[in-house]
Amino acid sequence: MLSLERWLEVFEAISKNKLRTFLTGFSVATGILILVLLLGIGEGMKNGVEEQFQRDATNQISVYTGVTGVEYKGLNPGRRIQFKNNDYDLLVKNFGDELEYKSSVYRIWIGLTSYKDKSGSYRIEGVLPDYQFLENAEIIQGRFINHKDQSTSTKEVVIGKKVRDELFEDKNPLGKLIEIKDINFKVVGVFQDPGGDREESRVYMAISTMQKVFGAGQDIRNMSFTMPKEKSFDVALEKSNQLISQLEAILKAKHTVSPLDNSAINISNSIETSKRIYELTANIKLFFWLIGLASLLAGIIGVSNIMLIIVKERTKEIGIRKALGAKPISIVGMVLHESIFVTAVSGFMGLIVGLVLLEFVGPMINTEFISNPEVSFNIAISTVIVLVLAGAIAGFFPAWRGAKIKPINALREE
């Protein structure tokens, strides 16, 4: 603990060089401010990425087709592969026990939809009942597509919140008829989606209805699946990669596609994608830590230089103290106390300014990839520890130099 006498010495030393102390403290405060803001932005990027992945199930596997790129069994490259209902049935038959949610999808990207004098162009998708969970869609009115809709091909649709707001404004859409490409459909539900307006600009109906009404026959655009949650991320990734390999093999065999062809059957795995993005975010946060610490290091060097000057100016005083019996540890303590005090006070000011900025300005920042930048309690504690260490490092070498001064040499100092 500091004695009252030691505190008086610290304040007296600071008061003799106010401008020098202010400029030194300013550099430390700026370094901490930059560190806090960068860490807050890093946390905001993490929040933004998490919001992006909330749009769909985090362990979703999507299967879609392309054009063959390799000649195989006498078939030329350039064939477009078209999935049918029996492709979906084949995968469910072989892997149904390993799947949690599953749906085939047929879509029209732009479908003119109208209700009385209101109209708009929306994505129209034919899906199965599980698709609600694949898209993380939340029903806010009515219901989602059910198995009866699928088996009887009813002309009933579920519309997104944005579609409801644009076509019906403040009216209740349930039971009302809307026209999609001049065909009437009854609205049975309204959903909202974490993905926002883009995801809520959709109209869902049973895929059997979609195929009949719009002449798609047995065609489907893609298939989506999720697997049950696992205990760890690595186990989930390993199991999903195994399933993907099996799905790819069975579909390539059915459509006579070369095992070496990487363009005809495409499978995306959101777990692997999320892992890559989280690793990228972690690396960016590490990069921000390094930049912030580099800025702080510049401030620490400034404090250390000032403490060297102070030790030089007080050489004779230190010599007298040692001649009167002061031990080296007390000299080290004297210099360290002043160094830690200046660093801690100025650093805390930078920390507070940074936290205030993030508290009031952070919620206003909500871009696609940065959302609500903030500093967690753990990061704030880490910053405080960095501050104390910085003060100790800045003062240690000047203090050690002061402790090594011999009294006889110090008393000769002019």
Phi, psi and chi 1 to 4 in degrees:
 res  aa     phi    psi   chi1   chi2   chi3   chi4
   1 MET       -  144.4  -70.7  -69.1  -68.0      -
   2 LEU   -77.4  136.8  -72.6  176.1      -      -
   3 SER   -83.0  163.4   65.3      -      -      -
   4 LEU   -59.7  -37.6  177.2   60.2      -      -
   5 GLU   -62.9  -40.7 -176.1 -179.6   -5.5      -
   6 ARG   -67.1  -39.1 -179.0   59.8   55.8   81.5
   7 TRP   -61.3  -43.0  -83.7  113.7      -      -
   8 LEU   -60.9  -38.5  -68.2  174.6      -      -
   9 GLU   -63.4  -42.0  -72.7 -179.6    1.7      -
  10 VAL   -63.2  -47.7  169.8      -      -      -
  11 PHE   -67.1  -33.9  -71.0  129.6      -      -
  12 GLU   -65.9  -41.7 -176.6  179.9   -4.0      -
  13 ALA   -64.2  -39.2      -      -      -      -
  14 ILE   -69.0  -41.6  -68.2  173.8      -      -
  15 SER   -66.0  -25.9   63.6      -      -      -
  16 LYS   -72.8  -24.4  -74.0 -179.8  179.8  176.6
  17 ASN  -134.2   63.9  -59.8  -75.8      -      -
  18 LYS   -62.1  -47.8  -65.2 -173.1 -178.0   71.2
  19 LEU   -64.1  -43.9  179.8   59.3      -      -
  20 ARG   -62.5  -43.0 -173.2  171.8   67.9 -172.7
  21 THR   -65.6  -40.0  -56.0      -      -      -
  22 PHE   -62.0  -47.2  170.4   76.5      -      -
  23 LEU   -64.9  -38.2  -66.2  175.8      -      -
  24 THR   -64.7  -46.6  -56.5      -      -      -
  25 GLY   -63.9  -35.3      -      -      -      -
  26 PHE   -61.3  -40.8 -177.0   77.1      -      -
  27 SER   -65.1  -38.7   65.0      -      -      -
  28 VAL   -67.3  -44.5  174.8      -      -      -
  29 ALA   -60.5  -40.7      -      -      -      -
  30 THR   -63.9  -41.5  -55.9      -      -      -
  31 GLY   -61.6  -44.3      -      -      -      -
  32 ILE   -66.6  -39.9  -75.3  -68.3      -      -
  33 LEU   -59.2  -47.0  174.1   62.0      -      -
  34 ILE   -61.9  -42.6  -67.7  172.7      -      -
  35 LEU   -60.1  -46.5  175.5   62.5      -      -
  36 VAL   -64.6  -43.4  170.2      -      -      -
  37 LEU   -64.6  -41.8  -68.0  179.9      -      -
  38 LEU   -64.7  -41.1  -72.9  175.8      -      -
  39 LEU   -66.7  -35.9  -66.1  179.0      -      -
  40 GLY   -64.2  -42.4      -      -      -      -
  41 ILE   -63.8  -40.4  -68.0  172.4      -      -
  42 GLY   -59.8  -41.8      -      -      -      -
  43 GLU   -66.6  -37.2 -164.0   67.8   16.1      -
  44 GLY   -63.3  -37.5      -      -      -      -
  45 MET   -64.8  -39.2  -68.8  179.5   67.5      -
  46 LYS   -62.9  -43.3  178.1 -173.9  171.5 -172.9
  47 ASN   -61.4  -42.3  -65.3  -22.5      -      -
  48 GLY   -62.5  -42.1      -      -      -      -
  49 VAL   -65.1  -42.1  169.5      -      -      -
  50 GLU   -62.7  -38.6  -72.2  178.1  -14.3      -
  51 GLU   -65.5  -37.1  -73.3 -178.2    6.7      -
  52 GLN   -59.6  -40.7  -69.4  -70.3  -45.3      -
  53 PHE   -81.3  -13.0  -81.5   93.4      -      -
  54 GLN   -71.7  -14.2  -76.4  175.0   -3.0      -
  55 ARG   -63.2  -37.5  -68.3  176.9  177.2  177.9
  56 ASP  -128.8  169.5  -59.0  -43.0      -      -
  57 ALA   -58.5  138.5      -      -      -      -
  58 THR   -74.9  -15.3   54.3      -      -      -
  59 ASN  -116.3   40.1   56.4  -14.6      -      -
  60 GLN   -85.3  136.4 -174.7  174.1  136.7      -
  61 ILE  -113.3  121.9  -64.2  170.4      -      -
  62 SER  -113.6  133.9  -62.2      -      -      -
  63 VAL  -118.7  125.4 -172.1      -      -      -
  64 TYR  -145.2  168.1   49.2   97.7      -      -
  65 THR  -107.6  168.6   61.4      -      -      -
  66 GLY  -147.7 -148.2      -      -      -      -
  67 VAL  -114.2  138.2  176.4      -      -      -
  68 THR   -64.3  142.2   57.1      -      -      -
  69 GLY  -117.0   -0.1      -      -      -      -
  70 VAL  -133.5  135.0  178.0      -      -      -
  71 GLU   -65.9  137.9 -179.4 -176.8   -1.6      -
  72 TYR  -153.5  125.1 -172.8   60.5      -      -
  73 LYS    51.8   44.2  -68.0 -173.8  176.3  179.8
  74 GLY    81.6   -1.8      -      -      -      -
  75 LEU   -95.0  129.8  -62.2  172.9      -      -
  76 ASN   -72.4  153.8  -69.2  -33.8      -      -
  77 PRO   -67.6  162.0   23.7  -31.9      -      -
  78 GLY    99.7    2.6      -      -      -      -
  79 ARG   -76.2  131.7  -80.5 -173.9  -58.3  128.8
  80 ARG   -86.9  128.1  173.8  161.8  -70.2  -77.6
  81 ILE   -87.2  133.1  -56.5  -59.9      -      -
  82 GLN  -120.8  118.4  174.6   63.1   59.0      -
  83 PHE   -73.9  147.1  -77.0  154.9      -      -
  84 LYS  -122.3  173.5  -58.2  -74.6 -175.5  179.5
  85 ASN   -58.0  -34.7  -73.8  -19.4      -      -
  86 ASN   -70.4  -19.5   55.4   21.5      -      -
  87 ASP   -66.8  -44.4  -70.7  -64.8      -      -
  88 TYR   -63.8  -44.6  173.6   78.3      -      -
  89 ASP   -61.2  -37.7  -64.5  -23.4      -      -
  90 LEU   -63.0  -44.7  177.2   65.9      -      -
  91 LEU   -67.8  -40.9  -64.5 -174.4      -      -
  92 VAL   -65.5  -38.7  172.0      -      -      -
  93 LYS   -63.0  -40.1  177.9 -177.2  176.8 -177.6
  94 ASN   -86.5  -29.9  -76.8  -85.1      -      -
  95 PHE  -127.0   12.3  -52.8  105.5      -      -
  96 GLY   -55.1  -36.3      -      -      -      -
  97 ASP   -68.4  -21.0  -66.5  -20.4      -      -
  98 GLU   -92.9   -5.1  -58.4  175.2   46.5      -
  99 LEU  -104.2  148.5  -57.0  174.6      -      -
 100 GLU   -97.0  -62.9 -177.4 -177.2   28.2      -
 101 TYR  -118.6  149.1  -60.8  116.7      -      -
 102 LYS  -152.3  144.0   45.7 -165.3  174.9  -66.2
 103 SER  -162.3  142.0  177.5      -      -      -
 104 SER   -94.5  159.6   53.7      -      -      -
 105 VAL  -138.1  135.6 -179.4      -      -      -
 106 TYR  -126.3  133.6 -175.3   83.9      -      -
 107 ARG  -136.6  153.4   69.2  171.2   56.8   86.5
 108 ILE  -115.8  122.1  -64.3  174.1      -      -
 109 TRP   -64.6  -40.5  -70.7  102.3      -      -
 110 ILE  -130.3  113.2  -59.8  175.7      -      -
 111 GLY  -124.2  118.9      -      -      -      -
 112 LEU   -67.6  121.0 -179.2   61.0      -      -
 113 THR  -124.2  137.1  -55.3      -      -      -
 114 SER  -143.3  153.5   59.2      -      -      -
 115 TYR  -139.4  112.9  173.8   70.9      -      -
 116 LYS    52.9 -118.4  -66.1 -175.0  176.7  178.0
 117 ASP   -94.8    5.4   59.9  -22.7      -      -
 118 LYS  -101.3  142.2  -57.2  -75.9 -174.4 -178.4
 119 SER  -152.7  161.7   64.0      -      -      -
 120 GLY  -166.9  165.4      -      -      -      -
 121 SER  -106.0  122.8  -64.8      -      -      -
 122 TYR  -133.6  162.6  -51.6  104.3      -      -
 123 ARG   -79.8  128.6 -171.7 -167.9  -57.7 -177.5
 124 ILE  -107.1  125.4  -44.8  -62.1      -      -
 125 GLU  -130.1  130.7  -67.0 -170.1  -32.1      -
 126 GLY   -93.7  125.6      -      -      -      -
 127 VAL  -141.1  175.7  -61.4      -      -      -
 128 LEU  -102.4  165.3  -66.2  172.6      -      -
 129 PRO   -55.6  -34.1  -29.7   37.0      -      -
 130 ASP   -65.3  -14.3  -80.4    2.7      -      -
 131 TYR   -63.1  -25.4 -156.8   66.8      -      -
 132 GLN   -55.8  -40.4  174.9 -173.1   -6.0      -
 133 PHE   -83.3  -26.9  -53.2  104.7      -      -
 134 LEU   -67.1  -31.5  -70.5  162.5      -      -
 135 GLU   -99.7    1.1  -77.7  -68.1  -43.4      -
 136 ASN    56.6   32.7  -81.3  -21.0      -      -
 137 ALA   -77.4  136.2      -      -      -      -
 138 GLU  -111.0  124.3  178.9 -173.4   -5.0      -
 139 ILE   -76.2  124.1  -66.1  -63.7      -      -
 140 ILE  -110.0  -15.1   54.0  176.8      -      -
 141 GLN  -147.2  139.7  -75.5 -179.1  -87.9      -
 142 GLY    69.5 -132.3      -      -      -      -
 143 ARG  -145.7  174.2   61.4  171.9  177.5   82.6
 144 PHE   -96.1  177.1 -162.1   72.6      -      -
 145 ILE   -60.3  135.2  -60.3  -59.8      -      -
 146 ASN  -119.6  179.8   58.9   29.5      -      -
 147 HIS   -66.9  -30.4  -67.7  -73.9      -      -
 148 LYS   -65.1  -40.5 -176.6 -179.5  177.5 -176.3
 149 ASP   -57.6  -41.0  -63.9  -33.6      -      -
 150 GLN   -70.1  -42.6  172.7   64.8   15.2      -
 151 SER   -74.7  -29.7   61.3      -      -      -
 152 THR  -104.5   -2.4   58.9      -      -      -
 153 SER    53.7   48.0  -57.4      -      -      -
 154 THR   -70.7  149.9   55.4      -      -      -
 155 LYS   -89.2   66.4  -69.9 -177.7 -178.2  177.1
 156 GLU  -125.3  142.2  -64.2  179.0  -20.0      -
 157 VAL  -132.0  156.1  -64.5      -      -      -
 158 VAL  -115.2  128.1 -179.2      -      -      -
 159 ILE  -110.1  151.8   61.0  176.2      -      -
 160 GLY   -72.9  160.8      -      -      -      -
 161 LYS   -59.8  -38.1 -179.3  173.0  176.0  -67.8
 162 LYS   -66.0  -39.1 -175.7  169.5 -172.9  -72.3
 163 VAL   -62.5  -44.8  179.2      -      -      -
 164 ARG   -59.3  -47.6 -179.9 -162.8   65.7  179.8
 165 ASP   -63.0  -36.2  -65.9  -17.3      -      -
 166 GLU   -79.9  -35.1  -68.7 -179.3   -7.0      -
 167 LEU   -91.2  -34.9  -64.6 -174.4      -      -
 168 PHE  -112.5   -9.8  -66.3   92.1      -      -
 169 GLU    51.6 -116.6  -63.0  179.4  -16.9      -
 170 ASP   -97.2   10.9   55.5   -8.9      -      -
 171 LYS   -86.4  155.2  -61.0 -176.9 -178.2   69.5
 172 ASN   -79.3  119.9 -176.2   -0.7      -      -
 173 PRO   -84.5  -12.5   31.0  -33.9      -      -
 174 LEU   -63.2  131.2  -62.8 -175.2      -      -
 175 GLY    85.1   -9.9      -      -      -      -
 176 LYS   -81.5  154.7  -56.9  -68.8 -167.3  -54.7
 177 LEU   -99.2  131.1  -65.4  178.5      -      -
 178 ILE  -116.0  157.3   61.2  173.2      -      -
 179 GLU  -106.0  127.9  -75.1 -172.3    2.4      -
 180 ILE  -119.4  113.4  -58.0  175.4      -      -
 181 LYS    51.1   47.3  -67.1 -164.6  167.5 -173.9
 182 ASP    68.2   17.0  -61.7  -33.8      -      -
 183 ILE  -117.2  134.1  -59.2  172.0      -      -
 184 ASN   -80.4  137.1  -74.4  -28.5      -      -
 185 PHE  -134.9  144.1  -66.4   86.9      -      -
 186 LYS   -93.7  133.3 -175.1  168.7   77.4  172.6
 187 VAL   -80.3  122.9  178.2      -      -      -
 188 VAL  -116.4   -4.7  -64.7      -      -      -
 189 GLY  -167.2  160.0      -      -      -      -
 190 VAL  -131.2  134.7  179.9      -      -      -
 191 PHE  -123.4  156.4   70.1   91.5      -      -
 192 GLN  -121.1  157.6   63.6 -178.7   12.5      -
 193 ASP  -135.9  139.3 -168.4  -67.8      -      -
 194 PRO   -58.8  -19.3  -20.7   30.7      -      -
 195 GLY   -75.4   -8.4      -      -      -      -
 196 GLY    85.4 -155.1      -      -      -      -
 197 ASP   -55.8  -41.8  -75.1   -7.5      -      -
 198 ARG   -60.4  -42.9 -169.2 -179.8   67.4  176.6
 199 GLU   -76.5  -25.2  -57.0  -69.0  -42.8      -
 200 GLU   -89.9    5.9  -68.5  170.7   -5.2      -
 201 SER   -96.0   40.9  -60.7      -      -      -
 202 ARG  -125.5  155.5  -61.0 -175.4 -172.3 -172.0
 203 VAL  -126.0  123.8  176.0      -      -      -
 204 TYR  -104.4  143.3  -66.9  132.1      -      -
 205 MET  -143.5  170.3   66.2 -179.6   71.8      -
 206 ALA   -62.7  141.9      -      -      -      -
 207 ILE   -66.5  -29.4 -171.4  169.9      -      -
 208 SER   -65.5  -38.5   60.9      -      -      -
 209 THR   -64.0  -46.5  -54.1      -      -      -
 210 MET   -58.9  -45.1 -173.9   94.8  177.3      -
 211 GLN   -66.0  -37.9  -70.4  170.1  -32.0      -
 212 LYS   -73.9  -47.1  -72.6 -179.5 -179.6  176.8
 213 VAL   -68.8  -37.9  170.5      -      -      -
 214 PHE  -105.3   18.2  -64.9  103.9      -      -
 215 GLY    63.6   37.5      -      -      -      -
 216 ALA   -88.9   -7.3      -      -      -      -
 217 GLY    63.1 -124.5      -      -      -      -
 218 GLN  -102.9    7.0  -63.4  -69.6  -53.7      -
 219 ASP   -68.8  143.5  -70.0   -3.6      -      -
 220 ILE  -132.7  151.9   58.2  177.5      -      -
 221 ARG   -84.6  -45.3  -61.5  -67.0 -171.5 -163.2
 222 ASN  -158.6  173.8   62.4  -78.3      -      -
 223 MET  -131.3  143.3  -62.4  174.0  -83.3      -
 224 SER  -130.0  142.0  -64.6      -      -      -
 225 PHE  -141.5  156.5  -50.3  100.0      -      -
 226 THR  -129.9  155.6   59.8      -      -      -
 227 MET  -107.5  154.8  -61.9 -179.4   71.4      -
 228 PRO   -58.1  152.2  -21.9   32.9      -      -
 229 LYS   -66.7  144.9  -69.7 -175.6  177.7  177.9
 230 GLU  -110.2  171.4  -61.7  -67.5  -18.8      -
 231 LYS   -68.7  -32.0  -67.4  179.9 -180.0  178.0
 232 SER  -136.2  160.6   72.1      -      -      -
 233 PHE   -63.0  -41.4 -172.6   90.2      -      -
 234 ASP   -65.6  -39.8  -69.3  -25.4      -      -
 235 VAL   -64.6  -43.3  172.2      -      -      -
 236 ALA   -61.3  -41.7      -      -      -      -
 237 LEU   -66.0  -42.4 -179.6   60.1      -      -
 238 GLU   -63.3  -45.3 -178.2 -177.4   -6.0      -
 239 LYS   -66.7  -39.6  -73.6 -164.1  171.7 -175.6
 240 SER   -67.5  -36.9   64.1      -      -      -
 241 ASN   -66.9  -36.4  -76.7  -24.1      -      -
 242 GLN   -63.7  -44.1  -72.3  176.2   -5.1      -
 243 LEU   -64.4  -41.7  177.5   63.1      -      -
 244 ILE   -59.9  -42.1  -74.1  171.4      -      -
 245 SER   -60.6  -41.1  -62.7      -      -      -
 246 GLN   -70.2  -42.2  -66.5  172.1  -40.6      -
 247 LEU   -59.9  -45.8  -65.8  178.6      -      -
 248 GLU   -62.3  -43.1 -172.1  174.3    8.2      -
 249 ALA   -64.2  -45.0      -      -      -      -
 250 ILE   -70.2  -35.9 -161.8  169.5      -      -
 251 LEU   -71.9  -39.0  -72.3  172.4      -      -
 252 LYS   -64.8  -38.5  -76.9 -175.6  173.4  178.2
 253 ALA   -66.0  -41.4      -      -      -      -
 254 LYS   -66.9  -36.0 -178.0  174.6 -176.9  -65.4
 255 HIS  -100.1   12.4  -71.3  -85.2      -      -
 256 THR    53.0   57.4  -39.7      -      -      -
 257 VAL  -113.4  136.6  174.0      -      -      -
 258 SER   -59.1  138.1  167.6      -      -      -
 259 PRO   -58.4  -21.0  -23.4   34.1      -      -
 260 LEU   -89.8   -4.3  -56.5  177.3      -      -
 261 ASP   -81.4  118.9 -165.2  -32.4      -      -
 262 ASN  -102.4    6.1  -64.9  -39.6      -      -
 263 SER  -114.7  -15.9   60.2      -      -      -
 264 ALA   -81.2  -42.1      -      -      -      -
 265 ILE  -117.3  116.9  -53.6  -68.5      -      -
 266 ASN  -114.2  133.1  -59.5  -69.4      -      -
 267 ILE  -131.5  123.2  -57.9  178.1      -      -
 268 SER  -106.6  143.9   66.2      -      -      -
 269 ASN  -123.1  110.7 -179.2    0.3      -      -
 270 SER   -67.0  -24.6   64.6      -      -      -
 271 ILE   -65.2  -46.7  -68.2 -178.4      -      -
 272 GLU   -65.4  -40.4 -169.3  163.9    2.5      -
 273 THR   -62.9  -44.5  -56.0      -      -      -
 274 SER   -64.6  -36.0   64.2      -      -      -
 275 LYS   -62.2  -44.0 -178.0 -178.0 -179.8 -176.3
 276 ARG   -62.4  -42.8  -70.4  175.4 -175.3  167.4
 277 ILE   -69.6  -38.9  -67.0 -172.2      -      -
 278 TYR   -65.6  -36.6  -82.1  117.6      -      -
 279 GLU   -65.6  -40.8  -72.7  176.1  -13.0      -
 280 LEU   -62.7  -43.8  174.8   64.1      -      -
 281 THR   -62.1  -41.3  -54.6      -      -      -
 282 ALA   -63.0  -39.7      -      -      -      -
 283 ASN   -66.7  -38.1  -70.7  -28.3      -      -
 284 ILE   -64.9  -41.1  -69.2  174.3      -      -
 285 LYS   -63.7  -38.6  -71.5  178.6   72.0  174.9
 286 LEU   -63.0  -41.5  176.4   61.2      -      -
 287 PHE   -61.4  -42.7  179.4   66.0      -      -
 288 PHE   -63.3  -40.0  -76.1  169.2      -      -
 289 TRP   -58.6  -44.2  -99.0  105.0      -      -
 290 LEU   -65.3  -42.4  -66.9  176.9      -      -
 291 ILE   -64.2  -45.2  -67.9  178.0      -      -
 292 GLY   -62.5  -42.9      -      -      -      -
 293 LEU   -67.0  -33.5  -70.5  175.9      -      -
 294 ALA   -64.5  -41.1      -      -      -      -
 295 SER   -63.5  -41.5  -58.0      -      -      -
 296 LEU   -66.8  -35.9 -178.8   60.2      -      -
 297 LEU   -60.0  -38.0  179.8   62.3      -      -
 298 ALA   -60.4  -40.0      -      -      -      -
 299 GLY   -66.8  -39.7      -      -      -      -
 300 ILE   -63.4  -41.4  -66.3  172.4      -      -
 301 ILE   -61.7  -38.7  -68.2  174.2      -      -
 302 GLY   -62.4  -44.1      -      -      -      -
 303 VAL   -62.9  -43.2  173.2      -      -      -
 304 SER   -61.5  -41.6 -170.4      -      -      -
 305 ASN   -62.5  -43.1  -76.5  -27.4      -      -
 306 ILE   -62.7  -40.4  -66.8  -58.5      -      -
 307 MET   -66.7  -33.3  -62.1  -46.5  -62.1      -
 308 LEU   -63.1  -42.7  -80.1  171.8      -      -
 309 ILE   -63.6  -41.3  -65.8  172.2      -      -
 310 ILE   -63.3  -42.5  -69.8  173.4      -      -
 311 VAL   -62.0  -40.5  168.4      -      -      -
 312 LYS   -62.3  -44.5  178.3   70.1  174.9  174.7
 313 GLU   -66.5  -27.5  -68.3  174.3  -13.0      -
 314 ARG  -105.6   22.0  -61.5  173.4   66.8  177.5
 315 THR   -58.5  -47.2  -62.0      -      -      -
 316 LYS   -63.4  -40.4 -176.4  170.1  -74.5 -173.0
 317 GLU   -62.3  -41.3  175.7 -167.8  -24.8      -
 318 ILE   -64.4  -40.4  -68.0  172.3      -      -
 319 GLY   -60.4  -43.4      -      -      -      -
 320 ILE   -63.3  -43.4  -66.4  172.1      -      -
 321 ARG   -58.4  -45.3  -74.1  173.1 -178.4  -99.0
 322 LYS   -68.8  -35.8  -65.5 -172.0   73.5  174.3
 323 ALA   -63.9  -29.6      -      -      -      -
 324 LEU   -87.9    3.7  -66.1  175.7      -      -
 325 GLY   109.7    4.8      -      -      -      -
 326 ALA   -65.4  135.4      -      -      -      -
 327 LYS   -85.2  155.3  -64.9 -178.9  178.5  179.1
 328 PRO   -55.4  -35.3  -28.1   35.5      -      -
 329 ILE   -63.9  -31.8 -170.6   64.9      -      -
 330 SER   -71.8  -33.3   70.2      -      -      -
 331 ILE   -66.9  -44.1  -56.4  -60.3      -      -
 332 VAL   -60.1  -43.9  170.6      -      -      -
 333 GLY   -62.1  -39.3      -      -      -      -
 334 MET   -60.6  -47.5  178.4 -175.1   72.8      -
 335 VAL   -71.0  -41.0  178.8      -      -      -
 336 LEU   -63.2  -38.0  -83.0 -178.0      -      -
 337 HIS   -59.7  -44.6  -73.0  156.0      -      -
 338 GLU   -68.1  -41.9 -174.7  171.4  -19.2      -
 339 SER   -63.0  -48.3  170.3      -      -      -
 340 ILE   -65.0  -37.3  -67.4  174.9      -      -
 341 PHE   -62.6  -49.3  178.7   75.3      -      -
 342 VAL   -63.0  -45.0  171.9      -      -      -
 343 THR   -65.8  -43.3  -53.2      -      -      -
 344 ALA   -66.9  -46.1      -      -      -      -
 345 VAL   -63.2  -49.7  170.2      -      -      -
 346 SER   -66.9  -38.7   52.6      -      -      -
 347 GLY   -64.0  -42.2      -      -      -      -
 348 PHE   -63.0  -35.4  -88.3  116.8      -      -
 349 MET   -63.6  -44.2  -68.2  179.7   67.0      -
 350 GLY   -62.9  -39.3      -      -      -      -
 351 LEU   -63.6  -44.7  174.9   62.4      -      -
 352 ILE   -64.8  -43.9  -68.9  170.0      -      -
 353 VAL   -60.3  -43.3  171.5      -      -      -
 354 GLY   -62.1  -44.3      -      -      -      -
 355 LEU   -65.1  -39.5  -67.9  176.1      -      -
 356 VAL   -64.0  -43.4  169.6      -      -      -
 357 LEU   -60.5  -45.6  -80.3  174.8      -      -
 358 LEU   -67.2  -33.8  -70.7  175.3      -      -
 359 GLU   -66.9  -40.9  178.5   67.9   21.7      -
 360 PHE   -95.9  -34.7  -70.8   98.0      -      -
 361 VAL   -91.8  -32.4  179.9      -      -      -
 362 GLY   -51.8  -50.1      -      -      -      -
 363 PRO   -60.9  -19.5  -26.3   36.0      -      -
 364 MET   -79.3  -16.1  -57.1  177.3 -170.8      -
 365 ILE   -91.7  114.1  -59.0  174.4      -      -
 366 ASN  -148.4   71.6 -165.9    4.0      -      -
 367 THR   -90.3 -175.4   66.1      -      -      -
 368 GLU   -65.5  -33.4 -170.7  170.2    4.3      -
 369 PHE  -119.1   -1.7  -68.2  104.6      -      -
 370 ILE  -129.4  121.5  -60.2  177.9      -      -
 371 SER  -134.2  123.6  175.8      -      -      -
 372 ASN    47.5   66.0 -169.4   22.4      -      -
 373 PRO   -59.5  135.5   19.9  -30.3      -      -
 374 GLU  -154.4  166.2   57.9 -173.8   -1.7      -
 375 VAL  -119.1  123.5  171.8      -      -      -
 376 SER   -76.0  168.1   66.4      -      -      -
 377 PHE   -60.4  -40.5  178.1   76.5      -      -
 378 ASN   -62.5  -40.5  -71.2  -23.0      -      -
 379 ILE   -66.9  -40.0  -69.4  179.5      -      -
 380 ALA   -62.0  -42.5      -      -      -      -
 381 ILE   -64.0  -41.2  -68.8  -64.2      -      -
 382 SER   -60.9  -39.1  -59.0      -      -      -
 383 THR   -66.1  -39.4  -50.6      -      -      -
 384 VAL   -63.1  -42.8  171.1      -      -      -
 385 ILE   -61.9  -41.3  -66.3  173.1      -      -
 386 VAL   -60.3  -39.7  168.1      -      -      -
 387 LEU   -60.7  -49.6  -88.2  175.0      -      -
 388 VAL   -63.4  -43.5  174.9      -      -      -
 389 LEU   -62.4  -40.1  -71.5  175.6      -      -
 390 ALA   -61.5  -43.9      -      -      -      -
 391 GLY   -63.4  -40.3      -      -      -      -
 392 ALA   -66.2  -42.2      -      -      -      -
 393 ILE   -65.6  -42.6  -66.8  170.8      -      -
 394 ALA   -62.2  -34.1      -      -      -      -
 395 GLY   -95.5  -15.7      -      -      -      -
 396 PHE   -64.6  -49.8  176.8   76.3      -      -
 397 PHE   -66.6  -44.5  -66.4  103.5      -      -
 398 PRO   -60.1  -38.8  -23.6   33.8      -      -
 399 ALA   -65.0  -42.5      -      -      -      -
 400 TRP   -63.4  -39.1 -175.4 -111.1      -      -
 401 ARG   -63.6  -42.0 -177.7  175.4  177.5  179.9
 402 GLY   -64.0  -37.5      -      -      -      -
 403 ALA   -67.4  -24.3      -      -      -      -
 404 LYS   -86.8   -5.5  -68.5  172.0   64.0  177.1
 405 ILE   -68.0  130.5  -65.6  175.1      -      -
 406 LYS   -84.1  139.7  -66.4 -178.3  178.9  178.7
 407 PRO   -55.8  -41.4  -26.1   34.6      -      -
 408 ILE   -64.0  -38.4 -173.0   65.1      -      -
 409 ASN   -71.6  -38.4  -65.9  -28.0      -      -
 410 ALA   -64.3  -38.7      -      -      -      -
 411 LEU   -71.0  -21.4  -67.0  173.3      -      -
 412 ARG   -82.0  -12.2  -70.6  174.3  179.8  166.2
 413 GLU   -65.0  133.4 -169.3   77.1   17.0      -
 414 GLU   -91.3      -  -67.4  -64.1  -26.1      -
